[in-house]
Amino acid sequence: MVPKNQKSGFTLIELLIVVVVIGILATIAIPKFSSMRKKSYIAAVTSDLKSTASQQEVYLSDNNTYAATTTAMDQTLTDAVTVTINESDGRGWAATATHSGLSGQQCGIYYGSASASNGSPATQPGTVACN
């Protein structure tokens, strides 16, 4: 039995230790979370560019030329991703893509006779590359 004049609860030291432990866990978790979020944005951009490549081939078989815009292909893009087709004709195409969550970064792809500079940073035809 506990005497009536004795109070139960946590001491100030115990509470401070809990706060410090939570702070240490937060300093470890937040950078990991940011890194994973950036990777997911790049994955979304890469996926949309690969989808663009597939859609371009379908468009070519129907129209004997590559599409000049994603709208012409009736392509649905991931939210916050912007794909820009920089060059297109019957012999090749080049595109770049960005995500609103990635400042200063872009991915690119080119195919056929299109200029690699229009699909920068891609360096090999048909391969998505990001900077």
N, C-alpha and C positions, 0 to 999 in steps of 0.2 A: 504494500500500500504506500502511495506517495503522500508525503505530508502536504497540508493545504498551502503553506507559504512557499513551496518550491514550484517554480514555473518550468514547463517543458518547452522545447523549441530548438532552433538552430542558433549557434553562436555566430558572431560577426566573422570570425576567422573561417568557419565552415562555409558561409555564404561567399566570402571572397575567393576561396579555393574553387568553388563551383564556377564562379564568374571567370576566373583565370583559365580553367580547363575549357570552358565554352569558347573563350577568345582564341585559345591555341587551336582548337578544332576548326574554327572559322577561318583562321589564317591559312590553314592547310587546304580546306575545301573550296574556298572562293577562286583561287587561281586555277584549280583543276576544272571547276565548272566553266570558267571563261574559256579555257582551252578546248573543252569538249563542245561548247557552243560554236566556236569558230570552225571546228572541224565539221560540224553538222551543216553550217552555212556553205562551206566549200563543197560538201557532198551534194547539197541541193543544186548548186550552180552546175556542177559537173553532170549531174543527172539530167538537168534541163538541156545542156548542150548535147549530150548523147541522144536525147529525145529529138532535138532539132535535127541531128544528123539522120536519124531514121525517117523523120517527117520529110526532110529534103529529098530523100530517095523516092518516097511515095509521090511527092509533088513532081519530081522529074519524070517518073513513068507516066504520069497523067498529062503533063504539060510540055514535055520536051525541053524544059529549062528549069533551073533552080529558083526557088521563091526568093523574093527580095525582102520580105518581111515575115515575121512569125504569124501575123494576122492572115496573110494570104494562105498559109498552111493550116489555118484554124487550130493552131497549137495552144494548149493550155499550159501556162507556166506556173511554177511554184510561187506562192505569195512572197513578195519582196525581192524576187529575182527578175532582172531585166536582161533579155537577150537581144542583141543588136546584130543584124546581118549587114556586114560592111561591104560585101562584094558578092555578086551572084550573076551568073549567066548560064548558058547551056553546057559549059565545060568545067565549072567549079564554083565554089562558094567559100566564104570566110565569115566567121561570127565571133563576137566577144560577149561575155556575160558578167554581170556584177550582182551582188547582193547588198541590200541597203544596210545590213549589219556588218559588212566588211568594208571599212573605209580604205581607199587607196589600193585595193586588190581587185584583180579581174582574172578571168579564165578565158581561154580562146581555143578555137579549132578552125582548121581550114581543110579543104578537100579539092582534089583535081588541080586545075590550072590557076586557082586563086593564089594571090600573093600571101605569103606567110606573115607579112607585116600587118595585114588586115585581120589576122587571127591571133595576133600577139597576146600572150607569150608562147603560143604553140610553135613548135619547131619541126614537127613531123606531121605530114598530112593524115587526117583522120584520127588524130590523137589529141585528147583534151589536155591542156597544160594550164597551170595556175601559177601566179607569182606571189 
